[in-house]
Amino acid sequence: MSRPVVLIVIDGLTPAMLEATDLPALRYLLDNGTYRRAVSTFPSLTPVCLASIATGAGPDEHHIPHLVWWNRAEQRLVEYGSSFGAVRAAGLAQGIRDTMVNLNEVHLSSDVDTIYETLEDTGLTAAAINITTYRGRTQHRAVIPGLPVISGPKRLFFFSVYESDRTGAPILIPNRNQGSVDAYAASVGKWLVTRDGFDFLVYYLPDYDFASHAKGPGVAHEALGRSDAAVQALMDAAGGPDAFLDRYAVLLCSDHGQTSVTTPAKIEIPGALVTASNRAGMVYGDDPRALACALDGEPSVEAVMFLENSEVVARRNGDEDIAILDEYPDGRDRARRALLNPNAGEVIFTAADGYEFVDLGGGHHAGGGSHGSLAASDSDVPMLTVGLGEPPASILGIKETIVRHFAAGASK
């Protein structure tokens, strides 16, 4: 029988930050595991990335295209939380419902199974803390009246709003500067570990990404210390680091990287709808080639992609060459998958170095960090396994790695 698995996702953690750390819990895992640099999805934005982690599929299959996109069927914008101002601009009530409910219940393709669904169909118990892609087979009622029933893994803890069990964790009042979201995860995680409450746990720690957006990549050491403390909390609940690894196999990763940004840019194309935030954007319109050409010479845009006769076309400042995509990690495949997403725009563009696209509310992170582009700095992620064999080369391989681990144990 296979050991239970803990999947630790530290949002926005760059490979360089993990590789250089001397924080005790993270260093212990590095010293006892197998490590590599891996690649994220494109756009390298949290809703897209977490959907790929949860399903093992690219955006062409799971259908989550961006943080903000145009819903053709409903003729409206979907905004998952680029900023509070962006959600308010798109419609606050609708934005909250899209982020908390519709992403999983409506937008995530029913043609792909999440890791929770796959594992629980074999009789295992899955648990998830705070991850925004949580779809499973068990219905959960909201703690807060008025929100709909959702479907998640057997044990689901979603920002104090949906909780399958009473754990004694304090109500999460977001104070991201002080790491309140990770602290809530630690409280719930300890409760689960002390009760052997899962076969598979997703332990999602988003506070580092918040700090890295504000301060820039490579300098959010205090926030990473809080992430480390949250990991240490699981170890302590198990009886210490050695006991933790005796009981659990571990995969630790981030969903995307982070790039320093200095210059905000607003992209507008007459007669077309542009949806952009962070370091990627999309254009919706009738003539993809004309829309792509409209971005020629725009300094904030490094590369533009569209489909023509079912083939990916890549442009940069008027030059057209598919080899442009070879400058990026898995550039051709990731661009193709992004464009084949039925919810994506006809054109997708990736930001130039130092630039970030302002969101619907005018928000940006100039002077701090951002992500979303095809660039290696946004796309490279740390990938560490303990007791799970070789780490996958892409976040798309995480689900397969974990499913294979349980299948091997079942066959013995």
Secondary structure, DSSP 8 states (H G I E B T S, - for coil): ----EEEEEETT--HHHHHT---HHHHHHHHHSEEEEEE--SS--HHHHHHHHHHS--HHHH----SEEEETTTTEEEE--S-HHHHHHH-HHHHHHIIIIIIIIIIS-TTS--HHHHHHTTT--EEEES-S----SEEE-BSSTT---EEE-SEEEETTTEESS----------GGGTHHHHHHHHHHHHHHHTT--SEEEEEE-HHHHHHHHH-TT--HHHHHHHHHHHHHHHHHHTSHHHHHHH-EEEEE-S---EE--EEE----TTSEEEEEBTEEEEESS-HHHHHHTTTT-TTEEEEEEEETTEEEEEETTEE-GGGGGGSTTHHHHHHHHHT-TTS-SEEEEE-TTEEE--TTS---TTSEE--SSSHHHHEEEEEEESSSS--SBGGGHHHHHHHHHHHHHT-
